[in-house]
Amino acid sequence: MEQRISLITLGVADVRRARTFYERLGWHGQEVEETVFFQVGGMALVLWGRDKLAADSGVEDTAPGAAALALNLRSRAEVDAALAEAAAAGAELTQPARETFYGGYAGHFRDPDGHVWEIAWNPGFTLNPDGSLTLPDFGAS
């Protein structure tokens, strides 16, 4: 599995309130379907409803501080291989790889300490040769 993180998704109680907070810090977000994306260097920070994050990840924990780390890859086959590698290393698969609502392909696992990881292929996100992620302009048609 590649040693990098593409996105960190924070499970928040109120997406609007969380977005306002980060924008007051001077950050610039883009909202798509009740999800806010911030480009942060070569990766992204995502704000998403805590309940939606839990359901998508296949876990019940929706406590404050809920988060998921994501590794975006270049194909469905890479997603399947990375999930198999994680399982072989001792991860608990919480959501098998499947087609996603955004047109991609993803699965989830928990590491031995319970941290949730999403392994995904998203055709709408650009992965640069070094593995860094560039968000699209969600406002462009």
N, C-alpha and C positions, 0 to 999 in steps of 0.2 A: 504494500500500500504506500502511496506517495506520502512523504512527510511534510504536510502543509495543511492549512485551514483556509477554506474559501469564504465561508460565512459563519457568523455567530448570530444566532437567532435568540432574542430575549423574549420570553413569555411575559407579557405585560397585562395588568388588570384593565387598563384603559389606553387604547392605542393613541387616541387624540391627545390625552394628557402627556403620555410618554414622548410623542413627537414634539409637542410644544416645548417640553423640557430640553430635548436635544437641540432643537432649533434656537432656543435661548442661549445655548452654549456656542452658537455660531455655526452649527452643522446645517447642511442642506439635504433634506430628504425628498424622496419621491414616493407618493402613495399609489398603490395598485391593489384593489380589492381588499381593503381594510388591512393592508400590510405596508409598512414603511421601510424603504431601503435607503441606506446611507453608504456611499462609496467611502471607504476608509483605507487609503493606500491601495494595495493590491488585493484587498478583500472587501467584504461588505458586512455591515451591521444591520440586522433586520429586527424590526419591532412587530410582534404578532400577538394576537390574543392568546392568553395563557391556556384557555380551554382548547383552542384550535391547535396549538403546539402539542399539547398532550395527546389529543385525538390523532393527529397526523403521525406522531412518534410511536403510537401504540402503547403509551404508558398512562398511568392514572395520576401521577404526581403533578399537581398544578399549583404547588406551593410557591409563595413569593421567592424570587431568585431562580425560577425555572429558566433553563437555557438549553440550547442545542448547538453543538458544533457541526459544521458541515464541510465535507470534502466533495468538491465538484470534479467530475472526471469527464473524459472525452467521448464516452460511448456507454451503451447499455451493458456491453460485455465487460467493460472495466468495472462497472458498478457491481455486477454479479461476482466478479473475481475478488473485489475488495471485501464484499460482504462475506464471502466464503473464507477469505483469509482472516477476517476478524473473528468469525465463529471458531475457526481452527485455533486461534490464539486464546480463546476462552470468553469471547463476548457473548452476551445474550441477545439474540436477534429478536427485536420487539415488533418489527414490521418488515415482512419480506419485500423484496424489490417488486415494484408494480408501476403501472402507468400512473402519472400524477395529473392533478387538475390543471396544471400549467403547461401540459404537453411534454413533460419530461418523463423521467424514470428514476425511482429512488426507493431506498430501503433504510431502515434504522436499526441501530444496536445500542446496547448499554455496555460500557466498559466494566471491569470488576468493581469499581467504586460507584457505579450507577450513573455516570455521565452519559448523556444521550448524544449520539452521533448520527447525522444523516449522510448517506453516501448517495450522490445524485449525478445525473446527467441532465442538464437543462439547456436545450437548444437556443434559448433566448439570451444566455449569458456567454460572453466571450472569455475563453481561457487562453491566455497568452502562452507563448512557448515556455516561459519560466514557471507556469502554473498559476500566475496571478490572475485574478478575476477582474473584469471590467463590466460594470452594470450598463445595460442599455439606457437610452433616454426614453423613459416610459411615456413621456408626453408626445414623442414623435409618432406620426401616423404611418 
